[in-house]
Amino acid sequence: MGDPGALDLDLDLDRALARRLRAGDQGARGDLHDRFHGLVHRLLLRTLGGGPDHEDRVQEAFLEVLRSLPSLRDEGALRPWLTTITVRVARAELRRRRLRRLFFREPEEAPPELSTEDDPAARAALRATWGVLSRLPVEERLAFTLRYLHGEELTAGAQALGCSLATYKRRLVKAEARFLALGIRDPEVAPWLAASERWRRP
């Protein structure tokens, strides 16, 4: 468990920042970016991958946060609220990509930042795994990514997706089953699945 004192301090900082944003404090916008850029960057990287337009998506998320300030009900919930908006930006981009692939068959590239491996086989496995994820329906892919790449707890994942906990769990079960069904047929992903206690089939 984390330090309760540190958690309280984080909440106090979030509340103070939210109040400044609502009051129209221009300096608060820069502080918002400084405080949460890492979170938004990592979440979009893990859901969308890298690429030349990555920072554009990060800035899009922050602009959406500023536009959506009137919808922030709980100043202490600034972080999960911002996460929800970032997921909304990722969802819209994934749907755009899905439409483009219908017409242009554009492949998705694995985000190189997700792995520091120098091993070509490991990088190939990452690319193949990303290819499997790109074939999941958008909502299942987001549920899977939030849980297994971003490390969100179930309740936080449900909140980020704007759905009930029961719905989130159902999407996650479907995503896991689809990921396994596709992964075991991929020659680069299958060995990794077989070696993993988490994904090995009984």
C-alpha distance (Angstrom), angle and dihedral (degrees) to the residues before:
residue distance angle dihedral
M1 . . .
G2 3.80 . .
D3 3.78 124.9 .
P4 3.84 107.1 -82.0
G5 3.80 89.7 -147.3
A6 3.80 91.4 55.1
L7 3.81 90.5 48.2
D8 3.81 91.0 51.2
L9 3.80 90.3 49.5
D10 3.81 90.9 50.8
L11 3.80 90.6 51.2
D12 3.79 91.4 48.3
L13 3.81 90.6 50.8
D14 3.81 90.9 47.8
R15 3.81 92.0 49.9
A16 3.79 92.6 48.9
L17 3.78 91.9 48.3
A18 3.81 92.4 47.3
R19 3.80 90.8 51.6
R20 3.81 91.0 50.6
L21 3.79 91.5 49.2
R22 3.79 91.7 50.5
A23 3.79 90.5 48.5
G24 3.80 90.2 56.4
D25 3.80 95.7 -112.3
Q26 3.81 102.9 169.7
G27 3.79 92.5 -154.8
A28 3.80 89.8 58.0
R29 3.79 90.6 69.8
G30 3.79 91.7 61.8
D31 3.79 90.5 45.0
L32 3.80 90.0 51.3
H33 3.79 90.1 53.4
D34 3.81 92.8 46.7
R35 3.81 93.5 47.4
F36 3.79 98.7 45.7
H37 3.80 106.9 23.9
G38 3.81 91.5 99.0
L39 3.80 92.4 51.5
V40 3.81 94.1 48.0
H41 3.82 92.1 43.6
R42 3.82 93.2 51.7
L43 3.78 95.2 43.9
L44 3.81 93.8 50.2
L45 3.79 91.3 43.5
R46 3.79 91.1 54.1
T47 3.79 95.2 44.8
L48 3.81 100.4 37.0
G49 3.80 106.5 18.8
G50 3.76 126.7 -132.5
G51 3.75 127.6 -62.8
P52 3.79 141.6 130.4
D53 3.80 93.0 -68.7
H54 3.81 96.0 49.8
E55 3.79 96.0 103.7
D56 3.81 89.0 47.0
R57 3.81 88.7 59.5
V58 3.81 90.2 48.0
Q59 3.79 90.9 53.5
E60 3.80 90.4 44.5
A61 3.80 88.8 56.7
F62 3.80 92.5 51.6
L63 3.81 91.8 47.9
E64 3.80 89.4 51.0
V65 3.81 89.4 49.9
L66 3.81 90.9 54.4
R67 3.81 92.1 46.2
S68 3.80 90.8 49.4
L69 3.81 98.0 49.0
P70 3.84 92.7 113.0
S71 3.82 88.3 63.4
L72 3.83 93.5 59.3
R73 3.79 103.0 106.6
D74 3.81 101.0 170.5
E75 3.79 116.8 44.9
G76 3.80 89.7 -160.1
A77 3.82 90.0 58.4
L78 3.80 94.7 62.2
R79 3.81 94.1 120.8
P80 3.86 98.6 50.3
W81 3.82 89.9 40.6
L82 3.81 90.4 53.4
T83 3.81 89.8 46.6
T84 3.81 89.9 54.0
I85 3.80 91.3 52.6
T86 3.81 91.4 47.4
V87 3.81 89.6 52.5
R88 3.80 88.3 50.4
V89 3.82 89.6 56.2
A90 3.82 90.3 47.5
R91 3.81 91.4 49.0
A92 3.81 92.0 52.4
E93 3.81 91.4 49.1
L94 3.81 93.1 47.9
R95 3.80 90.0 52.0
R96 3.80 90.8 49.7
R97 3.79 89.9 51.0
R98 3.78 91.6 49.0
L99 3.79 90.3 54.3
R100 3.80 92.1 47.6
R101 3.80 91.2 51.0
L102 3.79 89.8 54.7
F103 3.79 88.7 62.3
F104 3.80 106.4 25.1
R105 3.83 105.1 23.0
E106 3.79 90.7 -132.7
P107 3.82 111.0 -177.1
E108 3.79 120.2 -133.9
E109 3.77 115.8 -124.1
A110 3.77 122.1 -140.0
P111 3.80 114.3 -113.9
P112 3.81 105.6 -108.5
E113 3.81 90.6 -153.8
L114 3.80 90.4 68.8
S115 3.79 91.3 71.3
T116 3.77 132.5 39.7
E117 3.77 91.2 -173.2
D118 3.79 116.5 134.3
D119 3.78 90.0 -166.2
P120 3.84 109.3 107.9
A121 3.81 89.8 -149.1
A122 3.82 91.1 55.3
R123 3.78 91.4 49.1
A124 3.80 90.6 48.6
A125 3.80 90.1 50.8
L126 3.80 89.9 50.9
R127 3.80 91.7 51.3
A128 3.78 90.6 48.7
T129 3.81 92.1 47.7
W130 3.79 90.1 51.0
G131 3.78 88.1 51.0
V132 3.81 89.5 55.1
L133 3.80 91.3 49.6
S134 3.80 91.0 50.1
R135 3.82 88.9 61.4
L136 3.80 94.3 57.2
P137 3.82 119.1 98.5
V138 3.79 110.3 -95.9
E139 3.81 97.8 -108.0
E140 3.80 92.7 46.1
R141 3.78 91.2 47.2
L142 3.80 91.7 51.6
A143 3.81 91.6 47.9
F144 3.82 91.1 49.6
T145 3.80 93.8 45.4
L146 3.78 94.9 48.0
R147 3.79 91.3 50.5
Y148 3.81 103.8 38.5
L149 3.80 106.4 23.0
H150 3.80 101.4 30.1
G151 3.81 95.8 33.2
E152 3.80 98.5 -132.9
E153 3.79 119.9 166.2
L154 3.81 115.3 -116.4
T155 3.79 95.5 -103.5
A156 3.81 92.2 47.0
G157 3.81 90.8 48.1
A158 3.78 91.2 51.8
Q159 3.78 91.1 49.4
A160 3.80 92.1 48.7
L161 3.80 90.4 52.8
G162 3.79 92.9 44.6
C163 3.79 94.5 -123.1
S164 3.79 138.3 111.5
L165 3.78 120.8 -85.4
A166 3.81 90.0 -113.2
T167 3.82 91.0 53.0
Y168 3.78 91.5 47.7
K169 3.79 91.5 51.4
R170 3.81 91.2 50.3
R171 3.80 91.4 50.5
L172 3.77 90.6 48.1
V173 3.81 92.7 51.3
K174 3.81 90.2 50.3
A175 3.80 91.7 46.4
E176 3.81 92.5 50.4
A177 3.81 92.0 49.3
R178 3.79 92.6 47.4
F179 3.79 92.6 45.3
L180 3.80 90.7 52.5
A181 3.80 94.2 44.9
L182 3.80 91.4 52.0
G183 3.79 96.2 37.2
I184 3.79 97.8 54.1
R185 3.80 88.8 57.2
D186 3.80 92.9 54.1
P187 3.83 112.6 87.6
E188 3.82 92.6 -146.5
V189 3.80 97.9 43.5
A190 3.82 98.8 39.6
P191 3.85 96.6 69.9
W192 3.80 90.6 51.1
L193 3.81 90.8 50.3
A194 3.80 91.2 48.4
A195 3.80 91.0 52.1
S196 3.79 94.4 47.8
E197 3.79 119.6 88.5
R198 3.80 89.5 -156.2
W199 3.81 95.4 56.3
R200 3.78 103.1 26.9
R201 3.79 111.0 117.7
P202 3.81 116.6 -125.4
